[in-house]
Amino acid sequence: MAEGLTKLVYDLTKGFPEEEKFNIVSQLRRAVTSIGANIAEGYGRFHYKENVQFCRQARGSLAEVKHFLILSKELKYVSESKYLDFQEKYENLKIRLNNYIKSIGKKNT
């Protein structure tokens, strides 16, 4: 799930203006790759509280990606149709991540 969003963001940012290479593109790519990395690192931890914390960090990175995609759409770097494709993947991942965080908490109680 996170990998699909990462691939989408990488594909979208290939067409950004050169002057954004070290600005929006860099920020977007770092944020989107940290989503999956944080989920994986949290899963590898031995304590559920650490897992939840890493998943919350992933959720924060997901929100950061959304911010930059909205900005990119407003700057006309991303078309409306490509933004809608992103929005669908974003919502799906957000729901799954929130459900995963809830399930970790339930397993602990």
VEXKOL-578991 format. One record per atom (N, C-alpha, C, O): chain; atom name; x, z, y. Coordinates in Angstrom, 1 decimal, padded with zeros to 4 digits, always signed. Layout:
// residues N
chain atom c1 c3 c2
A CA X Z Y
...
This chain:
// residues 109
chain atom c1 c3 c2
A N +000.8 +000.0 -001.2
A CA +000.0 +000.0 +000.0
A C +000.9 +000.0 +001.3
A O +000.7 -000.9 +002.1
A N +001.8 +001.0 +001.4
A CA +002.7 +001.0 +002.5
A C +003.6 -000.2 +002.6
A O +003.9 -000.7 +003.7
A N +004.0 -000.7 +001.4
A CA +004.8 -001.9 +001.4
A C +004.1 -003.1 +001.9
A O +004.8 -003.9 +002.6
A N +002.9 -003.2 +001.6
A CA +002.1 -004.4 +002.2
A C +002.0 -004.3 +003.7
A O +002.1 -005.4 +004.3
A N +001.8 -003.2 +004.2
A CA +001.8 -003.0 +005.7
A C +003.2 -003.3 +006.3
A O +003.3 -004.0 +007.3
A N +004.2 -002.9 +005.6
A CA +005.6 -003.1 +006.1
A C +005.9 -004.6 +006.1
A O +006.4 -005.1 +007.1
A N +005.5 -005.3 +005.0
A CA +005.7 -006.7 +005.0
A C +005.0 -007.4 +006.1
A O +005.5 -008.3 +006.7
A N +003.7 -007.0 +006.3
A CA +002.9 -007.7 +007.4
A C +003.6 -007.5 +008.7
A O +003.7 -008.4 +009.5
A N +004.0 -006.3 +009.0
A CA +004.7 -006.0 +010.3
A C +006.0 -006.8 +010.5
A O +006.2 -007.4 +011.5
A N +006.8 -006.9 +009.4
A CA +008.0 -007.7 +009.5
A C +007.6 -009.2 +009.7
A O +008.3 -009.9 +010.5
A N +006.6 -009.7 +009.1
A CA +006.2 -011.1 +009.3
A C +005.7 -011.3 +010.7
A O +006.0 -012.3 +011.3
A N +004.9 -010.4 +011.2
A CA +004.4 -010.5 +012.5
A C +005.5 -010.5 +013.6
A O +005.4 -011.3 +014.5
A N +006.4 -009.6 +013.4
A CA +007.5 -009.5 +014.4
A C +008.5 -010.6 +014.4
A O +009.3 -010.7 +015.4
A N +008.5 -011.4 +013.4
A CA +009.4 -012.6 +013.4
A C +009.2 -013.5 +014.6
A O +010.1 -014.1 +015.1
A N +008.0 -013.6 +015.0
A CA +007.6 -014.5 +016.1
A C +007.6 -013.9 +017.5
A O +007.2 -014.5 +018.5
A N +008.1 -012.6 +017.6
A CA +008.1 -012.0 +018.9
A C +009.2 -012.6 +019.8
A O +010.2 -013.2 +019.3
A N +009.1 -012.5 +021.1
A CA +010.1 -013.0 +022.0
A C +011.5 -012.3 +021.7
A O +011.5 -011.1 +021.4
A N +012.5 -013.0 +022.0
A CA +013.9 -012.5 +021.7
A C +014.2 -011.2 +022.5
A O +014.8 -010.3 +022.1
A N +013.6 -011.1 +023.7
A CA +013.8 -009.9 +024.6
A C +013.2 -008.7 +024.0
A O +013.6 -007.6 +024.4
A N +012.3 -008.8 +023.0
A CA +011.7 -007.6 +022.4
A C +012.4 -007.2 +021.1
A O +012.0 -006.2 +020.5
A N +013.5 -007.9 +020.8
A CA +014.2 -007.6 +019.5
A C +014.6 -006.2 +019.4
A O +014.5 -005.6 +018.4
A N +015.1 -005.6 +020.5
A CA +015.6 -004.2 +020.5
A C +014.7 -003.3 +021.1
A O +015.0 -002.1 +021.4
A N +013.4 -003.7 +021.4
A CA +012.4 -002.9 +022.0
A C +011.3 -002.7 +021.0
A O +011.4 -001.9 +020.1
A N +010.2 -003.4 +021.2
A CA +009.0 -003.3 +020.4
A C +009.3 -003.6 +018.9
A O +008.9 -002.9 +018.0
A N +010.1 -004.7 +018.6
A CA +010.3 -005.1 +017.2
A C +011.1 -003.9 +016.5
A O +010.7 -003.6 +015.4
A N +012.1 -003.4 +017.2
A CA +012.9 -002.3 +016.5
A C +012.0 -001.1 +016.3
A O +012.1 -000.5 +015.2
A N +011.3 -000.7 +017.3
A CA +010.4 +000.5 +017.1
A C +009.4 +000.3 +016.0
A O +009.2 +001.2 +015.2
A N +008.7 -000.9 +016.0
A CA +007.7 -001.2 +015.0
A C +008.3 -001.1 +013.6
A O +007.7 -000.5 +012.7
A N +009.4 -001.8 +013.4
A CA +010.0 -001.9 +012.1
A C +010.5 -000.5 +011.6
A O +010.4 -000.2 +010.4
A N +011.1 +000.3 +012.5
A CA +011.5 +001.6 +012.1
A C +010.3 +002.5 +011.7
A O +010.3 +003.2 +010.7
A N +009.3 +002.4 +012.5
A CA +008.1 +003.2 +012.3
A C +007.4 +002.8 +011.0
A O +007.0 +003.7 +010.2
A N +007.2 +001.5 +010.7
A CA +006.5 +001.1 +009.5
A C +007.3 +001.3 +008.3
A O +006.7 +001.7 +007.2
A N +008.6 +001.2 +008.3
A CA +009.4 +001.5 +007.1
A C +009.5 +003.0 +006.8
A O +009.6 +003.4 +005.7
A N +009.3 +003.8 +007.8
A CA +009.4 +005.3 +007.6
A C +008.1 +005.8 +006.9
A O +008.1 +006.9 +006.3
A N +007.0 +005.0 +007.0
A CA +005.8 +005.4 +006.3
A C +006.0 +005.6 +004.8
A O +005.8 +006.7 +004.2
A N +006.4 +004.5 +004.2
A CA +006.6 +004.5 +002.8
A C +007.8 +005.5 +002.4
A O +007.7 +006.1 +001.3
A N +008.8 +005.5 +003.2
A CA +010.0 +006.4 +002.9
A C +009.6 +007.8 +002.9
A O +010.0 +008.6 +002.1
A N +008.7 +008.2 +003.9
A CA +008.3 +009.6 +003.9
A C +007.4 +010.0 +002.8
A O +007.5 +011.1 +002.2
A N +006.5 +009.1 +002.4
A CA +005.6 +009.3 +001.2
A C +006.5 +009.5 +000.0
A O +006.2 +010.4 -000.8
A N +007.5 +008.6 -000.2
A CA +008.3 +008.7 -001.4
A C +009.1 +010.0 -001.4
A O +009.2 +010.7 -002.4
A N +009.7 +010.4 -000.2
A CA +010.5 +011.6 -000.2
A C +009.6 +012.8 -000.4
A O +010.1 +013.7 -001.1
A N +008.5 +012.8 +000.1
A CA +007.6 +014.0 -000.1
A C +007.2 +014.1 -001.6
A O +007.1 +015.2 -002.1
A N +006.9 +013.0 -002.2
A CA +006.6 +013.0 -003.6
A C +007.7 +013.5 -004.5
A O +007.5 +014.1 -005.5
A N +008.9 +013.3 -004.0
A CA +010.1 +013.7 -004.8
A C +010.4 +015.2 -004.6
A O +011.3 +015.7 -005.2
A N +009.7 +015.8 -003.7
A CA +010.0 +017.3 -003.4
A C +009.3 +018.1 -004.5
A O +008.3 +017.7 -005.1
A N +009.8 +019.3 -004.7
A CA +009.3 +020.2 -005.7
A C +008.1 +021.0 -005.3
A O +007.4 +021.6 -006.1
A N +007.9 +021.2 -004.0
A CA +006.9 +022.1 -003.5
A C +005.8 +021.3 -002.8
A O +006.1 +020.4 -002.0
A N +004.6 +021.6 -003.1
A CA +003.5 +020.8 -002.5
A C +003.5 +020.9 -000.9
A O +003.1 +019.9 -000.3
A N +003.9 +022.0 -000.3
A CA +003.9 +022.1 +001.1
A C +004.9 +021.1 +001.7
A O +004.6 +020.5 +002.8
A N +006.0 +020.9 +001.1
A CA +007.0 +019.9 +001.5
A C +006.4 +018.5 +001.4
A O +006.5 +017.6 +002.3
A N +005.7 +018.2 +000.3
A CA +005.0 +016.9 +000.1
A C +004.0 +016.7 +001.2
A O +004.0 +015.6 +001.8
A N +003.2 +017.6 +001.5
A CA +002.2 +017.5 +002.6
A C +002.9 +017.2 +003.9
A O +002.4 +016.4 +004.6
A N +004.0 +017.9 +004.2
A CA +004.6 +017.8 +005.5
A C +005.2 +016.3 +005.6
A O +005.0 +015.7 +006.7
A N +005.8 +015.8 +004.6
A CA +006.3 +014.4 +004.6
A C +005.1 +013.4 +004.7
A O +005.3 +012.4 +005.4
A N +004.0 +013.7 +004.1
A CA +002.9 +012.8 +004.2
A C +002.3 +012.9 +005.6
A O +001.8 +011.8 +006.2
A N +002.3 +014.0 +006.3
A CA +001.9 +014.1 +007.7
A C +002.8 +013.3 +008.6
A O +002.4 +012.7 +009.5
A N +004.1 +013.4 +008.3
A CA +005.1 +012.6 +009.1
A C +004.8 +011.1 +008.9
A O +004.8 +010.3 +009.8
A N +004.4 +010.7 +007.7
A CA +004.1 +009.3 +007.4
A C +002.8 +008.9 +008.2
A O +002.8 +007.8 +008.7
A N +001.9 +009.8 +008.3
A CA +000.6 +009.6 +009.0
A C +001.0 +009.4 +010.5
A O +000.4 +008.6 +011.2
A N +001.9 +010.2 +011.0
A CA +002.3 +010.1 +012.4
A C +003.0 +008.7 +012.7
A O +002.7 +008.1 +013.7
A N +003.8 +008.3 +011.7
A CA +004.4 +006.9 +011.8
A C +003.4 +005.8 +011.8
A O +003.5 +004.8 +012.5
A N +002.4 +006.0 +011.0
A CA +001.3 +005.1 +010.9
A C +000.6 +004.9 +012.3
A O +000.3 +003.8 +012.7
A N +000.4 +006.1 +012.9
A CA -000.3 +006.0 +014.2
A C +000.6 +005.4 +015.3
A O +000.2 +004.6 +016.1
A N +001.9 +005.6 +015.1
A CA +002.9 +004.9 +016.0
A C +002.9 +003.4 +015.8
A O +002.9 +002.7 +016.8
A N +002.8 +002.9 +014.6
A CA +002.7 +001.5 +014.3
A C +001.4 +000.9 +015.0
A O +001.5 -000.1 +015.6
A N +000.3 +001.6 +014.9
A CA -000.9 +001.2 +015.5
A C -000.8 +001.0 +017.0
A O -001.2 +000.0 +017.6
A N -000.1 +002.0 +017.6
A CA +000.1 +002.0 +019.1
A C +000.8 +000.7 +019.4
A O +000.4 -000.1 +020.4
A N +001.9 +000.4 +018.7
A CA +002.8 -000.7 +019.1
A C +002.1 -002.1 +018.7
A O +002.3 -003.1 +019.4
A N +001.2 -002.1 +017.7
A CA +000.5 -003.3 +017.4
A C -000.6 -003.6 +018.5
A O -000.8 -004.7 +018.9
A N -001.2 -002.5 +019.0
A CA -002.2 -002.7 +020.1
A C -001.5 -003.2 +021.3
A O -002.0 -004.2 +021.9
A N -000.4 -002.7 +021.6
A CA +000.4 -003.1 +022.8
A C +000.8 -004.6 +022.6
A O +000.8 -005.4 +023.5
A N +001.3 -004.9 +021.4
A CA +001.7 -006.3 +021.1
A C +000.5 -007.3 +021.2
A O +000.7 -008.4 +021.6
A N -000.6 -006.8 +020.8
A CA -001.8 -007.7 +021.0
A C -002.1 -007.9 +022.4
A O -002.4 -009.0 +022.9
A N -002.1 -006.8 +023.2
A CA -002.3 -006.9 +024.7
A C -001.3 -007.8 +025.4
A O -001.6 -008.5 +026.3
A N -000.1 -007.8 +024.9
A CA +001.0 -008.6 +025.4
A C +001.0 -010.1 +024.9
A O +001.8 -010.9 +025.3
A N +000.0 -010.3 +024.0
A CA -000.2 -011.6 +023.4
A C +000.9 -012.1 +022.5
A O +001.2 -013.3 +022.3
A N +001.6 -011.1 +021.9
A CA +002.6 -011.4 +020.9
A C +001.9 -011.5 +019.5
A O +002.5 -012.1 +018.6
A N +000.7 -010.9 +019.4
A CA +000.0 -011.0 +018.1
A C -001.4 -011.5 +018.4
A O -002.1 -011.0 +019.4
A N -001.9 -012.4 +017.6
A CA -003.2 -013.0 +017.8
A C -004.3 -012.0 +017.4
A O -004.0 -011.0 +016.6
A N -005.5 -012.2 +017.8
A CA -006.6 -011.3 +017.4
A C -006.8 -011.3 +015.9
A O -007.0 -010.3 +015.3
A N -006.7 -012.5 +015.3
A CA -007.0 -012.6 +013.9
A C -005.9 -011.8 +013.1
A O -006.2 -011.1 +012.1
A N -004.6 -011.9 +013.5
A CA -003.5 -011.2 +012.8
A C -003.7 -009.7 +013.1
A O -003.3 -008.9 +012.2
A N -004.1 -009.3 +014.3
A CA -004.3 -007.9 +014.5
A C -005.4 -007.4 +013.6
A O -005.3 -006.2 +013.1
A N -006.5 -008.1 +013.4
A CA -007.6 -007.7 +012.6
A C -007.1 -007.5 +011.1
A O -007.6 -006.6 +010.4
A N -006.2 -008.4 +010.7
A CA -005.6 -008.2 +009.4
A C -004.8 -006.9 +009.3
A O -004.9 -006.2 +008.3
A N -004.1 -006.7 +010.3
A CA -003.3 -005.4 +010.4
A C -004.3 -004.2 +010.4
A O -004.1 -003.3 +009.6
A N -005.3 -004.3 +011.2
A CA -006.3 -003.2 +011.3
A C -006.9 -002.8 +010.0
A O -007.1 -001.7 +009.7
A N -007.2 -003.8 +009.2
A CA -007.8 -003.6 +007.9
A C -006.8 -002.9 +007.0
A O -007.2 -001.9 +006.3
A N -005.6 -003.3 +006.9
A CA -004.5 -002.7 +006.1
A C -004.2 -001.3 +006.6
A O -004.0 -000.3 +005.9
A N -004.2 -001.1 +007.9
A CA -004.0 +000.2 +008.6
A C -005.1 +001.2 +008.2
A O -004.8 +002.3 +007.7
A N -006.3 +000.8 +008.3
A CA -007.4 +001.7 +008.0
A C -007.4 +002.1 +006.5
A O -007.6 +003.3 +006.1
A N -007.1 +001.1 +005.6
A CA -007.1 +001.4 +004.2
A C -006.0 +002.4 +003.9
A O -006.2 +003.4 +003.1
A N -004.8 +002.2 +004.5
A CA -003.7 +003.1 +004.2
A C -004.0 +004.5 +004.8
A O -003.6 +005.5 +004.2
A N -004.6 +004.5 +006.0
A CA -004.9 +005.8 +006.6
A C -005.8 +006.6 +005.7
A O -005.6 +007.8 +005.5
A N -006.8 +006.0 +005.2
A CA -007.8 +006.7 +004.3
A C -007.1 +007.2 +003.1
A O -007.3 +008.3 +002.7
A N -006.3 +006.3 +002.5
A CA -005.7 +006.7 +001.2
A C -004.7 +007.9 +001.4
A O -004.6 +008.8 +000.6
A N -004.0 +007.8 +002.6
A CA -003.0 +008.8 +002.9
A C -003.7 +010.2 +003.1
A O -003.3 +011.2 +002.7
A N -004.8 +010.1 +003.9
A CA -005.6 +011.3 +004.1
A C -006.1 +011.9 +002.9
A O -006.1 +013.1 +002.6
A N -006.6 +011.1 +002.0
A CA -007.2 +011.5 +000.7
A C -006.1 +012.1 -000.2
A O -006.3 +013.1 -000.9
A N -004.9 +011.5 -000.1
A CA -003.8 +012.0 -000.9
A C -003.4 +013.4 -000.4
A O -003.1 +014.3 -001.2
A N -003.3 +013.6 +000.9
A CA -003.0 +014.9 +001.5
A C -004.0 +015.9 +001.1
A O -003.6 +017.1 +000.7
A N -005.3 +015.6 +001.1
A CA -006.3 +016.5 +000.7
A C -006.2 +016.9 -000.8
A O -006.3 +018.0 -001.2
A N -005.8 +015.9 -001.6
A CA -005.7 +016.1 -003.1
A C -004.5 +017.0 -003.4
A O -004.6 +017.9 -004.3
A N -003.5 +016.9 -002.6
A CA -002.3 +017.8 -002.8
A C -002.7 +019.3 -002.5
A O -002.4 +020.2 -003.3
A N -003.5 +019.4 -001.5
A CA -003.9 +020.8 -001.1
A C -004.9 +021.4 -002.2
A O -004.8 +022.6 -002.5
A N -005.7 +020.5 -002.7
A CA -006.7 +021.0 -003.8
A C -005.9 +021.4 -005.0
A O -006.3 +022.4 -005.7
A N -004.9 +020.7 -005.4
A CA -004.1 +021.0 -006.6
A C -003.4 +022.4 -006.5
A O -003.2 +023.1 -007.4
A N -003.1 +022.7 -005.2
A CA -002.4 +024.0 -005.0
A C -003.4 +025.2 -005.1
A O -002.9 +026.3 -005.4
A N -004.6 +025.0 -004.8
A CA -005.6 +026.2 -004.8
A C -006.2 +026.5 -006.1
A O -007.0 +027.4 -006.2
